[in-house]
Amino acid sequence: MAARTAVVAAMHQELAAVLALMPDEQRESVGGRDFYVGELHGQPVVVVLSRVGKVAAATTAATLVHRFGVGRILFTGVAGGLAPGVKVGDVVVADSFVQHDMDASPIFPRYEVPLYGMSRFPTDPGLSEQLSLAAFRALPGVAVHRGLVASGDRFVSTTAESRALQLALPQALAVEMEGAAIAQVCHDHGVPFAAVRTISDRADDEAHGDFLSFIRDVASRHSAAIVREFFEG
């Protein structure tokens, strides 16, 4: 049997549409989280809500590796757009992640994770390509971007913060709160990881406006469509 795939999201609204694709899942509670074990299109999966932030994401990823023995992890959800051409409703598939709030300088260079000698944690190239192709097929007419995504324990929601991030990390396409932590855990354990994010806002003064309704009405549908296409393809 193929290795089990984990599908992870940070918020209930992001996960609900994915769970609806599973015909007969079994719930297992570990560490205060509900892990839904079952199949998607005949492939073994475990679907889980990581909750928000890097610590929550890392805890969830470690549990997926050690308790459920997953062979790969997919993360889906929303992000704020940073790069000029990344617009609300677009999709970003991460090639790598950086923690924009990691700063152990002057002992280590800014953004470098201490004792790793690296600041950017790559996603798995093959898995990311599969996810990109699934997004193209599932969402015709929606722009799909590939590149660097920044993570941090802060909801970036002012124009000043957004511009500062753009200047500090000009290659970053989007900003969110979990991906870099999961990328680091997967790096530690040699587990392939890929992430796809729908752009919900521009991480500026308007970011808080219709955030939850966007997740419910748009991003959750994007997530379900991409995941369905990924497992069907």
ChimeraX commands (.cxc) that place a marker at each C-alpha (Angstrom):
marker #1 position 0.00,0.00,0.00 radius 0.5
marker #1 position 1.17,3.53,-0.75 radius 0.5
marker #1 position 2.54,5.58,2.13 radius 0.5
marker #1 position -0.10,7.66,3.86 radius 0.5
marker #1 position -0.37,11.31,2.82 radius 0.5
marker #1 position -1.19,13.99,5.38 radius 0.5
marker #1 position -3.37,16.92,4.37 radius 0.5
marker #1 position -3.09,19.81,6.82 radius 0.5
marker #1 position -4.77,23.20,7.22 radius 0.5
marker #1 position -4.63,25.78,9.99 radius 0.5
marker #1 position -8.30,26.78,10.29 radius 0.5
marker #1 position -11.63,24.94,10.36 radius 0.5
marker #1 position -12.95,26.82,7.35 radius 0.5
marker #1 position -9.94,25.73,5.29 radius 0.5
marker #1 position -10.29,22.08,6.24 radius 0.5
marker #1 position -14.05,21.51,6.08 radius 0.5
marker #1 position -14.28,21.18,2.31 radius 0.5
marker #1 position -11.36,18.72,2.24 radius 0.5
marker #1 position -12.94,16.56,4.94 radius 0.5
marker #1 position -16.12,16.46,2.88 radius 0.5
marker #1 position -14.18,14.55,0.20 radius 0.5
marker #1 position -13.50,11.64,2.58 radius 0.5
marker #1 position -16.27,9.03,2.48 radius 0.5
marker #1 position -15.54,7.04,5.64 radius 0.5
marker #1 position -12.93,8.63,7.89 radius 0.5
marker #1 position -12.10,7.53,11.43 radius 0.5
marker #1 position -11.24,10.16,14.03 radius 0.5
marker #1 position -8.28,9.73,16.37 radius 0.5
marker #1 position -7.47,12.39,18.98 radius 0.5
marker #1 position -3.81,13.01,19.83 radius 0.5
marker #1 position -2.35,16.00,21.64 radius 0.5
marker #1 position -5.60,17.93,21.58 radius 0.5
marker #1 position -6.02,17.52,17.82 radius 0.5
marker #1 position -8.44,15.39,15.82 radius 0.5
marker #1 position -6.75,13.35,13.09 radius 0.5
marker #1 position -9.11,11.97,10.46 radius 0.5
marker #1 position -7.77,8.75,8.96 radius 0.5
marker #1 position -9.26,7.37,5.77 radius 0.5
marker #1 position -8.93,7.39,2.01 radius 0.5
marker #1 position -9.14,9.89,-0.82 radius 0.5
marker #1 position -9.67,8.30,-4.22 radius 0.5
marker #1 position -8.33,5.03,-2.91 radius 0.5
marker #1 position -5.18,6.51,-1.38 radius 0.5
marker #1 position -4.53,6.41,2.38 radius 0.5
marker #1 position -4.65,9.83,4.02 radius 0.5
marker #1 position -4.83,11.53,7.38 radius 0.5
marker #1 position -6.40,14.99,7.51 radius 0.5
marker #1 position -5.82,17.34,10.44 radius 0.5
marker #1 position -6.32,20.88,11.65 radius 0.5
marker #1 position -2.92,22.12,12.79 radius 0.5
marker #1 position -4.25,25.33,14.37 radius 0.5
marker #1 position -2.58,28.67,13.82 radius 0.5
marker #1 position 1.10,29.56,14.22 radius 0.5
marker #1 position 4.49,27.93,13.93 radius 0.5
marker #1 position 4.53,26.03,17.23 radius 0.5
marker #1 position 1.10,24.50,16.58 radius 0.5
marker #1 position 2.14,23.58,13.05 radius 0.5
marker #1 position 5.40,21.98,14.16 radius 0.5
marker #1 position 3.64,19.96,16.88 radius 0.5
marker #1 position 1.14,18.68,14.34 radius 0.5
marker #1 position 3.80,17.79,11.78 radius 0.5
marker #1 position 5.86,15.89,14.35 radius 0.5
marker #1 position 2.78,13.92,15.43 radius 0.5
marker #1 position 2.00,13.07,11.81 radius 0.5
marker #1 position 5.51,11.70,11.34 radius 0.5
marker #1 position 5.86,9.76,14.59 radius 0.5
marker #1 position 2.30,8.64,15.38 radius 0.5
marker #1 position 0.87,8.19,11.89 radius 0.5
marker #1 position 4.01,7.40,9.90 radius 0.5
marker #1 position 3.06,9.66,7.00 radius 0.5
marker #1 position 5.15,9.50,3.85 radius 0.5
marker #1 position 4.45,13.05,2.74 radius 0.5
marker #1 position 2.68,16.19,3.97 radius 0.5
marker #1 position 0.54,18.63,2.00 radius 0.5
marker #1 position -0.46,21.97,3.51 radius 0.5
marker #1 position -3.37,24.00,2.18 radius 0.5
marker #1 position -5.00,27.26,3.21 radius 0.5
marker #1 position -4.63,31.00,2.73 radius 0.5
marker #1 position -1.88,33.61,2.74 radius 0.5
marker #1 position -1.40,37.32,2.29 radius 0.5
marker #1 position 0.08,38.46,-1.01 radius 0.5
marker #1 position 3.41,40.31,-0.94 radius 0.5
marker #1 position 4.88,40.40,-4.44 radius 0.5
marker #1 position 3.29,43.02,-6.74 radius 0.5
marker #1 position 1.85,40.48,-9.18 radius 0.5
marker #1 position 0.30,38.21,-6.55 radius 0.5
marker #1 position -3.36,39.16,-6.30 radius 0.5
marker #1 position -6.34,38.19,-4.17 radius 0.5
marker #1 position -7.74,34.91,-5.47 radius 0.5
marker #1 position -4.41,33.78,-6.95 radius 0.5
marker #1 position -2.73,30.58,-5.80 radius 0.5
marker #1 position 0.86,30.25,-4.56 radius 0.5
marker #1 position 2.73,26.94,-4.42 radius 0.5
marker #1 position 5.81,27.28,-2.23 radius 0.5
marker #1 position 9.25,26.31,-3.49 radius 0.5
marker #1 position 10.78,27.23,-0.13 radius 0.5
marker #1 position 9.95,28.85,3.21 radius 0.5
marker #1 position 11.69,31.41,5.42 radius 0.5
marker #1 position 10.79,32.56,8.95 radius 0.5
marker #1 position 10.50,36.32,8.59 radius 0.5
marker #1 position 10.52,36.74,12.38 radius 0.5
marker #1 position 13.65,34.64,12.98 radius 0.5
marker #1 position 16.47,36.95,14.10 radius 0.5
marker #1 position 19.29,35.58,16.24 radius 0.5
marker #1 position 21.72,38.27,15.10 radius 0.5
marker #1 position 24.46,39.16,15.68 radius 0.5
marker #1 position 25.30,35.57,16.67 radius 0.5
marker #1 position 23.72,34.25,13.48 radius 0.5
marker #1 position 22.68,36.07,10.29 radius 0.5
marker #1 position 19.14,37.39,10.27 radius 0.5
marker #1 position 16.61,34.72,9.15 radius 0.5
marker #1 position 19.12,31.89,9.61 radius 0.5
marker #1 position 17.81,29.16,11.91 radius 0.5
marker #1 position 20.49,28.66,14.58 radius 0.5
marker #1 position 22.60,25.49,14.23 radius 0.5
marker #1 position 21.13,24.68,10.81 radius 0.5
marker #1 position 23.29,26.98,8.72 radius 0.5
marker #1 position 20.30,27.80,6.52 radius 0.5
marker #1 position 17.46,30.29,6.41 radius 0.5
marker #1 position 15.33,28.80,3.65 radius 0.5
marker #1 position 13.84,25.34,3.88 radius 0.5
marker #1 position 12.90,23.95,0.46 radius 0.5
marker #1 position 9.76,22.02,-0.30 radius 0.5
marker #1 position 9.97,18.76,-2.22 radius 0.5
marker #1 position 10.40,19.62,-5.94 radius 0.5
marker #1 position 8.45,16.66,-7.31 radius 0.5
marker #1 position 5.59,16.99,-4.86 radius 0.5
marker #1 position 5.41,20.75,-5.41 radius 0.5
marker #1 position 5.26,20.22,-9.17 radius 0.5
marker #1 position 2.40,17.75,-8.73 radius 0.5
marker #1 position 0.58,20.27,-6.55 radius 0.5
marker #1 position 1.13,23.04,-9.11 radius 0.5
marker #1 position -0.23,20.90,-11.93 radius 0.5
marker #1 position -3.23,19.97,-9.79 radius 0.5
marker #1 position -3.90,23.68,-9.15 radius 0.5
marker #1 position -3.69,24.50,-12.87 radius 0.5
marker #1 position -6.09,21.71,-13.76 radius 0.5
marker #1 position -8.50,22.29,-10.89 radius 0.5
marker #1 position -8.73,26.08,-11.19 radius 0.5
marker #1 position -8.61,27.10,-14.85 radius 0.5
marker #1 position -8.23,30.85,-15.20 radius 0.5
marker #1 position -6.69,31.26,-11.74 radius 0.5
marker #1 position -3.07,32.44,-11.67 radius 0.5
marker #1 position -0.70,29.94,-10.03 radius 0.5
marker #1 position 2.65,31.26,-8.75 radius 0.5
marker #1 position 5.72,29.35,-7.54 radius 0.5
marker #1 position 8.38,30.69,-5.19 radius 0.5
marker #1 position 9.40,31.73,-1.69 radius 0.5
marker #1 position 6.81,32.08,1.07 radius 0.5
marker #1 position 7.50,33.82,4.40 radius 0.5
marker #1 position 6.12,32.55,7.72 radius 0.5
marker #1 position 5.89,34.25,11.08 radius 0.5
marker #1 position 3.87,34.33,14.28 radius 0.5
marker #1 position 2.06,37.49,13.31 radius 0.5
marker #1 position -0.95,38.22,11.12 radius 0.5
marker #1 position 0.51,40.86,8.80 radius 0.5
marker #1 position -2.29,43.35,8.37 radius 0.5
marker #1 position -0.85,46.83,7.85 radius 0.5
marker #1 position 0.54,48.41,4.74 radius 0.5
marker #1 position 3.64,49.47,6.66 radius 0.5
marker #1 position 4.40,45.89,7.73 radius 0.5
marker #1 position 3.75,44.56,4.27 radius 0.5
marker #1 position 6.08,47.09,2.64 radius 0.5
marker #1 position 8.78,46.36,5.22 radius 0.5
marker #1 position 8.57,42.64,4.41 radius 0.5
marker #1 position 8.70,43.33,0.69 radius 0.5
marker #1 position 11.89,45.34,1.19 radius 0.5
marker #1 position 13.49,42.81,3.53 radius 0.5
marker #1 position 12.49,39.73,1.52 radius 0.5
marker #1 position 11.94,40.92,-2.07 radius 0.5
marker #1 position 11.67,37.36,-3.40 radius 0.5
marker #1 position 8.81,36.42,-1.08 radius 0.5
marker #1 position 5.52,35.96,-2.90 radius 0.5
marker #1 position 3.30,35.66,0.15 radius 0.5
marker #1 position 3.21,35.63,3.94 radius 0.5
marker #1 position 1.48,33.21,6.33 radius 0.5
marker #1 position 1.96,31.65,9.78 radius 0.5
marker #1 position 2.75,27.93,9.55 radius 0.5
marker #1 position 4.61,26.70,6.47 radius 0.5
marker #1 position 8.21,27.33,7.53 radius 0.5
marker #1 position 7.70,25.34,10.74 radius 0.5
marker #1 position 6.35,22.31,8.89 radius 0.5
marker #1 position 9.14,22.63,6.31 radius 0.5
marker #1 position 11.72,22.50,9.10 radius 0.5
marker #1 position 10.16,19.43,10.74 radius 0.5
marker #1 position 9.97,17.68,7.37 radius 0.5
marker #1 position 13.61,18.59,6.70 radius 0.5
marker #1 position 14.59,17.04,10.04 radius 0.5
marker #1 position 12.78,13.77,9.30 radius 0.5
marker #1 position 13.29,13.50,5.55 radius 0.5
marker #1 position 9.56,13.69,4.79 radius 0.5
marker #1 position 8.53,15.28,1.46 radius 0.5
marker #1 position 6.49,18.45,1.96 radius 0.5
marker #1 position 4.53,20.74,-0.35 radius 0.5
marker #1 position 2.22,23.67,0.33 radius 0.5
marker #1 position -0.42,25.56,-1.62 radius 0.5
marker #1 position -1.99,28.82,-0.51 radius 0.5
marker #1 position -4.86,30.88,-1.87 radius 0.5
marker #1 position -4.24,34.62,-1.56 radius 0.5
marker #1 position -6.94,36.02,0.72 radius 0.5
marker #1 position -5.62,39.58,1.03 radius 0.5
marker #1 position -2.64,41.79,0.33 radius 0.5
marker #1 position -1.36,41.74,3.94 radius 0.5
marker #1 position -2.12,45.46,4.17 radius 0.5
marker #1 position -4.54,47.76,5.99 radius 0.5
marker #1 position -7.51,45.99,4.37 radius 0.5
marker #1 position -6.36,42.46,5.26 radius 0.5
marker #1 position -8.76,41.92,8.16 radius 0.5
marker #1 position -11.87,42.97,6.19 radius 0.5
marker #1 position -13.58,39.84,4.87 radius 0.5
marker #1 position -10.92,37.32,5.85 radius 0.5
marker #1 position -13.16,34.60,7.32 radius 0.5
marker #1 position -15.84,34.94,4.66 radius 0.5
marker #1 position -13.18,34.68,1.95 radius 0.5
marker #1 position -11.87,31.47,3.50 radius 0.5
marker #1 position -15.37,30.02,3.67 radius 0.5
marker #1 position -16.58,31.11,0.24 radius 0.5
marker #1 position -13.43,30.96,-1.91 radius 0.5
marker #1 position -10.33,29.48,-0.31 radius 0.5
marker #1 position -12.03,26.35,1.06 radius 0.5
marker #1 position -13.37,25.56,-2.41 radius 0.5
marker #1 position -9.93,26.13,-3.93 radius 0.5
marker #1 position -8.38,23.80,-1.36 radius 0.5
marker #1 position -10.91,21.04,-1.98 radius 0.5
marker #1 position -10.61,21.34,-5.76 radius 0.5
marker #1 position -6.80,21.22,-5.70 radius 0.5
marker #1 position -6.67,18.31,-3.24 radius 0.5
marker #1 position -9.25,16.37,-5.25 radius 0.5
marker #1 position -7.32,16.92,-8.47 radius 0.5
marker #1 position -4.04,16.01,-6.77 radius 0.5
marker #1 position -5.34,12.61,-5.68 radius 0.5
marker #1 position -7.22,11.95,-8.90 radius 0.5
marker #1 position -4.28,12.90,-11.13 radius 0.5
marker link #1:1,2 radius 0.2
marker link #1:2,3 radius 0.2
marker link #1:3,4 radius 0.2
marker link #1:4,5 radius 0.2
marker link #1:5,6 radius 0.2
marker link #1:6,7 radius 0.2
marker link #1:7,8 radius 0.2
marker link #1:8,9 radius 0.2
marker link #1:9,10 radius 0.2
marker link #1:10,11 radius 0.2
marker link #1:11,12 radius 0.2
marker link #1:12,13 radius 0.2
marker link #1:13,14 radius 0.2
marker link #1:14,15 radius 0.2
marker link #1:15,16 radius 0.2
marker link #1:16,17 radius 0.2
marker link #1:17,18 radius 0.2
marker link #1:18,19 radius 0.2
marker link #1:19,20 radius 0.2
marker link #1:20,21 radius 0.2
marker link #1:21,22 radius 0.2
marker link #1:22,23 radius 0.2
marker link #1:23,24 radius 0.2
marker link #1:24,25 radius 0.2
marker link #1:25,26 radius 0.2
marker link #1:26,27 radius 0.2
marker link #1:27,28 radius 0.2
marker link #1:28,29 radius 0.2
marker link #1:29,30 radius 0.2
marker link #1:30,31 radius 0.2
marker link #1:31,32 radius 0.2
marker link #1:32,33 radius 0.2
marker link #1:33,34 radius 0.2
marker link #1:34,35 radius 0.2
marker link #1:35,36 radius 0.2
marker link #1:36,37 radius 0.2
marker link #1:37,38 radius 0.2
marker link #1:38,39 radius 0.2
marker link #1:39,40 radius 0.2
marker link #1:40,41 radius 0.2
marker link #1:41,42 radius 0.2
marker link #1:42,43 radius 0.2
marker link #1:43,44 radius 0.2
marker link #1:44,45 radius 0.2
marker link #1:45,46 radius 0.2
marker link #1:46,47 radius 0.2
marker link #1:47,48 radius 0.2
marker link #1:48,49 radius 0.2
marker link #1:49,50 radius 0.2
marker link #1:50,51 radius 0.2
marker link #1:51,52 radius 0.2
marker link #1:52,53 radius 0.2
marker link #1:53,54 radius 0.2
marker link #1:54,55 radius 0.2
marker link #1:55,56 radius 0.2
marker link #1:56,57 radius 0.2
marker link #1:57,58 radius 0.2
marker link #1:58,59 radius 0.2
marker link #1:59,60 radius 0.2
marker link #1:60,61 radius 0.2
marker link #1:61,62 radius 0.2
marker link #1:62,63 radius 0.2
marker link #1:63,64 radius 0.2
marker link #1:64,65 radius 0.2
marker link #1:65,66 radius 0.2
marker link #1:66,67 radius 0.2
marker link #1:67,68 radius 0.2
marker link #1:68,69 radius 0.2
marker link #1:69,70 radius 0.2
marker link #1:70,71 radius 0.2
marker link #1:71,72 radius 0.2
marker link #1:72,73 radius 0.2
marker link #1:73,74 radius 0.2
marker link #1:74,75 radius 0.2
marker link #1:75,76 radius 0.2
marker link #1:76,77 radius 0.2
marker link #1:77,78 radius 0.2
marker link #1:78,79 radius 0.2
marker link #1:79,80 radius 0.2
marker link #1:80,81 radius 0.2
marker link #1:81,82 radius 0.2
marker link #1:82,83 radius 0.2
marker link #1:83,84 radius 0.2
marker link #1:84,85 radius 0.2
marker link #1:85,86 radius 0.2
marker link #1:86,87 radius 0.2
marker link #1:87,88 radius 0.2
marker link #1:88,89 radius 0.2
marker link #1:89,90 radius 0.2
marker link #1:90,91 radius 0.2
marker link #1:91,92 radius 0.2
marker link #1:92,93 radius 0.2
marker link #1:93,94 radius 0.2
marker link #1:94,95 radius 0.2
marker link #1:95,96 radius 0.2
marker link #1:96,97 radius 0.2
marker link #1:97,98 radius 0.2
marker link #1:98,99 radius 0.2
marker link #1:99,100 radius 0.2
marker link #1:100,101 radius 0.2
marker link #1:101,102 radius 0.2
marker link #1:102,103 radius 0.2
marker link #1:103,104 radius 0.2
marker link #1:104,105 radius 0.2
marker link #1:105,106 radius 0.2
marker link #1:106,107 radius 0.2
marker link #1:107,108 radius 0.2
marker link #1:108,109 radius 0.2
marker link #1:109,110 radius 0.2
marker link #1:110,111 radius 0.2
marker link #1:111,112 radius 0.2
marker link #1:112,113 radius 0.2
marker link #1:113,114 radius 0.2
marker link #1:114,115 radius 0.2
marker link #1:115,116 radius 0.2
marker link #1:116,117 radius 0.2
marker link #1:117,118 radius 0.2
marker link #1:118,119 radius 0.2
marker link #1:119,120 radius 0.2
marker link #1:120,121 radius 0.2
marker link #1:121,122 radius 0.2
marker link #1:122,123 radius 0.2
marker link #1:123,124 radius 0.2
marker link #1:124,125 radius 0.2
marker link #1:125,126 radius 0.2
marker link #1:126,127 radius 0.2
marker link #1:127,128 radius 0.2
marker link #1:128,129 radius 0.2
marker link #1:129,130 radius 0.2
marker link #1:130,131 radius 0.2
marker link #1:131,132 radius 0.2
marker link #1:132,133 radius 0.2
marker link #1:133,134 radius 0.2
marker link #1:134,135 radius 0.2
marker link #1:135,136 radius 0.2
marker link #1:136,137 radius 0.2
marker link #1:137,138 radius 0.2
marker link #1:138,139 radius 0.2
marker link #1:139,140 radius 0.2
marker link #1:140,141 radius 0.2
marker link #1:141,142 radius 0.2
marker link #1:142,143 radius 0.2
marker link #1:143,144 radius 0.2
marker link #1:144,145 radius 0.2
marker link #1:145,146 radius 0.2
marker link #1:146,147 radius 0.2
marker link #1:147,148 radius 0.2
marker link #1:148,149 radius 0.2
marker link #1:149,150 radius 0.2
marker link #1:150,151 radius 0.2
marker link #1:151,152 radius 0.2
marker link #1:152,153 radius 0.2
marker link #1:153,154 radius 0.2
marker link #1:154,155 radius 0.2
marker link #1:155,156 radius 0.2
marker link #1:156,157 radius 0.2
marker link #1:157,158 radius 0.2
marker link #1:158,159 radius 0.2
marker link #1:159,160 radius 0.2
marker link #1:160,161 radius 0.2
marker link #1:161,162 radius 0.2
marker link #1:162,163 radius 0.2
marker link #1:163,164 radius 0.2
marker link #1:164,165 radius 0.2
marker link #1:165,166 radius 0.2
marker link #1:166,167 radius 0.2
marker link #1:167,168 radius 0.2
marker link #1:168,169 radius 0.2
marker link #1:169,170 radius 0.2
marker link #1:170,171 radius 0.2
marker link #1:171,172 radius 0.2
marker link #1:172,173 radius 0.2
marker link #1:173,174 radius 0.2
marker link #1:174,175 radius 0.2
marker link #1:175,176 radius 0.2
marker link #1:176,177 radius 0.2
marker link #1:177,178 radius 0.2
marker link #1:178,179 radius 0.2
marker link #1:179,180 radius 0.2
marker link #1:180,181 radius 0.2
marker link #1:181,182 radius 0.2
marker link #1:182,183 radius 0.2
marker link #1:183,184 radius 0.2
marker link #1:184,185 radius 0.2
marker link #1:185,186 radius 0.2
marker link #1:186,187 radius 0.2
marker link #1:187,188 radius 0.2
marker link #1:188,189 radius 0.2
marker link #1:189,190 radius 0.2
marker link #1:190,191 radius 0.2
marker link #1:191,192 radius 0.2
marker link #1:192,193 radius 0.2
marker link #1:193,194 radius 0.2
marker link #1:194,195 radius 0.2
marker link #1:195,196 radius 0.2
marker link #1:196,197 radius 0.2
marker link #1:197,198 radius 0.2
marker link #1:198,199 radius 0.2
marker link #1:199,200 radius 0.2
marker link #1:200,201 radius 0.2
marker link #1:201,202 radius 0.2
marker link #1:202,203 radius 0.2
marker link #1:203,204 radius 0.2
marker link #1:204,205 radius 0.2
marker link #1:205,206 radius 0.2
marker link #1:206,207 radius 0.2
marker link #1:207,208 radius 0.2
marker link #1:208,209 radius 0.2
marker link #1:209,210 radius 0.2
marker link #1:210,211 radius 0.2
marker link #1:211,212 radius 0.2
marker link #1:212,213 radius 0.2
marker link #1:213,214 radius 0.2
marker link #1:214,215 radius 0.2
marker link #1:215,216 radius 0.2
marker link #1:216,217 radius 0.2
marker link #1:217,218 radius 0.2
marker link #1:218,219 radius 0.2
marker link #1:219,220 radius 0.2
marker link #1:220,221 radius 0.2
marker link #1:221,222 radius 0.2
marker link #1:222,223 radius 0.2
marker link #1:223,224 radius 0.2
marker link #1:224,225 radius 0.2
marker link #1:225,226 radius 0.2
marker link #1:226,227 radius 0.2
marker link #1:227,228 radius 0.2
marker link #1:228,229 radius 0.2
marker link #1:229,230 radius 0.2
marker link #1:230,231 radius 0.2
marker link #1:231,232 radius 0.2
marker link #1:232,233 radius 0.2
view
